[in-house]
Amino acid sequence: MGFQTEFNSVCKFKKEQELYELLEYGRGKMLKEGLRVFPTGQKVIAYTPDNKAVAIVKITACVAEINFNGEEVTAVELELIRQLTEEESAVQTALAYEMFFGDPARA
């Protein structure tokens, strides 16, 4: 058991529904497996499950816990700052592949 620190500039959604709610309502919640630390108050780039940059979001809360099933989970609450333009999205997506996700052509 231990905490994993997230990259300071990445907030990757695993579920389309969580991302949809954030983009539609301006606020959302994301659940992650494991105990993780997301820096509250920080602005980060949000990515779709297929690693496309879509928005700038602010982390408003982060609660890491062991639930009643004995699973380590982290709930992250987010506020939408703004969606990215197509050009911004393309640049951020390319940088994220190089820095965090790895080049899919080399995988």
C-alpha positions as CSV (number, residue, x, y, z in Angstrom):
1,M,0.0,0.0,0.0
2,G,1.3,3.5,-0.8
3,F,0.4,6.7,-2.5
4,Q,1.2,7.3,-6.2
5,T,1.7,10.9,-7.2
6,E,0.1,11.9,-10.5
7,F,1.9,13.9,-13.2
8,N,1.4,17.5,-12.4
9,S,0.0,18.3,-15.8
10,V,-2.1,15.2,-16.7
11,C,-5.7,14.2,-15.7
12,K,-6.6,11.2,-17.8
13,F,-10.2,10.0,-17.7
14,K,-10.8,6.2,-17.9
15,K,-14.6,6.5,-18.3
16,E,-16.3,8.5,-21.1
17,Q,-19.3,9.2,-18.8
18,E,-17.2,11.0,-16.2
19,L,-15.6,13.2,-18.9
20,Y,-19.0,13.9,-20.5
21,E,-20.4,15.1,-17.2
22,L,-17.5,17.5,-16.6
23,L,-17.8,19.0,-20.1
24,E,-21.6,19.2,-20.0
25,Y,-22.0,20.6,-16.5
26,G,-18.7,22.3,-15.8
27,R,-18.0,20.1,-12.7
28,G,-17.4,16.5,-12.4
29,K,-15.9,13.6,-10.4
30,M,-13.4,11.0,-11.5
31,L,-12.7,7.7,-9.6
32,K,-9.2,6.1,-9.9
33,E,-8.0,2.8,-8.6
34,G,-5.3,2.9,-6.0
35,L,-4.3,5.6,-3.6
36,R,-3.2,8.7,-5.5
37,V,-2.3,12.3,-4.7
38,F,-3.8,14.9,-7.0
39,P,-2.7,18.5,-6.0
40,T,-5.8,20.4,-5.0
41,G,-6.1,23.8,-6.5
42,Q,-3.9,23.0,-9.5
43,K,-4.9,23.5,-13.1
44,V,-4.2,20.5,-15.4
45,I,-4.9,19.2,-18.9
46,A,-7.8,16.7,-19.1
47,Y,-7.4,13.8,-21.5
48,T,-10.0,11.4,-23.0
49,P,-9.7,7.6,-22.5
50,D,-7.9,7.5,-25.9
51,N,-5.4,10.1,-24.8
52,K,-6.7,13.2,-26.6
53,A,-6.3,16.5,-24.8
54,V,-9.7,18.2,-24.4
55,A,-9.8,20.8,-21.7
56,I,-8.1,22.7,-18.9
57,V,-9.6,21.7,-15.5
58,K,-8.9,22.7,-11.9
59,I,-8.7,20.0,-9.2
60,T,-11.0,21.1,-6.4
61,A,-10.8,18.0,-4.1
62,C,-9.0,14.7,-3.8
63,V,-10.0,12.0,-1.4
64,A,-8.0,8.7,-1.2
65,E,-9.4,5.9,0.9
66,I,-9.9,2.2,1.3
67,N,-13.6,1.5,0.7
68,F,-15.9,-1.0,2.4
69,N,-14.8,-3.7,-0.1
70,G,-11.2,-3.2,0.9
71,E,-10.2,-1.6,-2.4
72,E,-7.9,1.4,-2.6
73,V,-9.7,4.2,-4.5
74,T,-9.2,7.9,-5.1
75,A,-12.1,10.3,-5.9
76,V,-11.1,13.5,-7.6
77,E,-13.5,16.5,-8.0
78,L,-12.9,18.8,-11.0
79,E,-14.0,22.1,-12.3
80,L,-13.9,22.9,-16.0
81,I,-11.9,26.0,-16.8
82,R,-12.3,25.8,-20.5
83,Q,-12.2,23.4,-23.5
84,L,-9.2,23.4,-25.7
85,T,-9.3,24.6,-29.3
86,E,-8.5,22.1,-32.0
87,E,-5.0,23.5,-32.4
88,E,-4.3,23.5,-28.6
89,S,-5.6,20.0,-28.4
90,A,-3.3,18.7,-31.2
91,V,-0.2,20.3,-29.6
92,Q,-1.0,19.1,-26.1
93,T,-1.9,15.6,-27.3
94,A,1.4,15.3,-29.2
95,L,3.4,16.5,-26.2
96,A,1.6,14.1,-23.9
97,Y,2.4,11.1,-26.1
98,E,6.1,12.2,-26.0
99,M,6.2,12.9,-22.3
100,F,3.7,10.5,-20.6
101,F,1.8,8.0,-22.8
102,G,4.6,6.9,-25.2
103,D,4.6,6.9,-28.9
104,P,1.9,4.5,-30.2
105,A,4.0,3.8,-33.3
106,R,6.9,2.5,-31.2
107,A,4.8,0.4,-28.8
